[in-house]
Amino acid sequence: MPEKVLVYAECKEGKLRRVAFEALGAARRLAGEDGEVHALLIRPGDALSETEALLARGAGTVHVASDPILGVYAPEVYLAVIRAAVDKVQPDTVLLGHTAAGRELAPRLAAAYDAGHVADVTAIEVAADGGASFTKPLYAGKAYEKRSFLPGGMRIVTIRPNNMEAAPVLDEGERSGTAAELSFAVPKLYTAVRSVVRRSGGQIDLSEADIVVSGGRGVRSAEGFEPLRKLAELLGGAVGASRAACDAGYCDYALQIGQTGKTVTPQLYIACGISGAIQHLAGMSGSRIIVAVNKDPDAPIFDVADYGIVGDLFEIVPLLTAEFDRLLS
Ligand code: FAD
C-alpha cells in the first residue's frame, strides 16, 4: 500500500518553522514515488505565502485551517485541528517538529488514536521495501537507538530540528500540489490564555539556529554577555548559555542549553567560558563544529571541541568578532 504521510507544518510568529520543511523532506522520503504527502497549516488568517512555500517543496495537499481562535496556541484547539486533518487524510504516519508544541501535541495525538509514538527522531532510514527505522538519542545523547513500528497502527513521530535535510524546492513544472480548506469543531475549553509575556524576544530561535554563541559562568555578569551578543548578531546566530550562567542571573533561563535546558544542533557552536560539564554537553554535543574559548587548558570542553582557543574570552571574542567582520564585509 502506498504510504500516506501528514506533516504538521508548524508556524512561529506567523512564519513556517524550518523544521516544517525538514519534516516535509522526511515525509517525501517516507512516501516515496507512489505515496501521498499532506501538510497541515494552522493559521489565524491569511495563509497564502506559507501554503505556496509548502507546495513548492513538494506537499501534495496543503490542508489549511484558518480561524481567529488559532491566533493563540491552545493545545486542546490545535489537537482538534490535527485530529480533523488525521480523520480526513487517514495517514499512516504523522510528522511533527520536536518543538515545545510538538512535544505537547504528539503524545496526545498518539493516545487519541491508540497509535505508536517515537519522539525526538534525528534520522529516518527508508529501506528498499519501504520499511523505515527511526533513530533517536538516549541518555542525553550518549547512545542512539533505532526503532521501527510494528505493523497495524498509525505512526506519530516528532523530528528534532536541524538534523534532517529540508525538502528541496521543486521546479515550477514539477509542482502538482493543491490547497484545501480544513474545517474543525472547536472543543470545549477548560483554560484560556489571557496574555503571553515574552521574556526574551527578537532573537533567532535557539533550537533552530545555525550558529550559537554560548556563554558560561566565565562571562561573569549580564554585561559580560554583550561581546557574545555582538558576535552572534554579526554571524546571524543566537545566544545560548550554561545553567551556571542562568543560575547566576547573567541571562534568562530561556537561553539555557543542556540536559535540563534546550537541545541545539547548529552548524557552529562557540562555547565561551563554559567548562563542559556532562549536563551541558547533553544539549550541544550534536553540533557540527564546536569552538571552545576557555582560559583553562584542561577544561573538559576541549575534549569535545573541534577548535580550542586557550585564553581570556574578553580578549578572544572581540578579536573573533573583528576578524569575522573583516571577512564578511
Ligand atoms: P563552570 O563549570 O564554573 O565553568 C566556567 C568556565 O569558565 C571554567 O572552565 C573557566 O576556566 C572558564 N573561564 C572563567 N573565566 C574565563 C574567561 N575570562 N575567559 C575564558 N574562560 C573563562 N548545566 C548546563 O549548562 N545545562 C544544563 O541543562 C544543566 N542541567 C543540569 C542538571 C542537573 C541534574 C545537574 C546536577 C546539573 C546540571 N547542569 C547543567 C550544571 C552543570 O553540572 C554545570 O554546573 C554547569 O554546566 C557549569 O556551567 P559553566 O561551565 O558555565 O560553569
Residues whose N, C-alpha, C, O or C-beta is under 5 A from the ligand:
A	BS01	FAD	G216 R217 G218 A241 S242 R243 A244 A245 I257 G258 Q259 T260 G261 G273 I274 S275 G276 A277 Q279 H280 V293 N294 K295 D296 A299 G311 D312 L313 F314
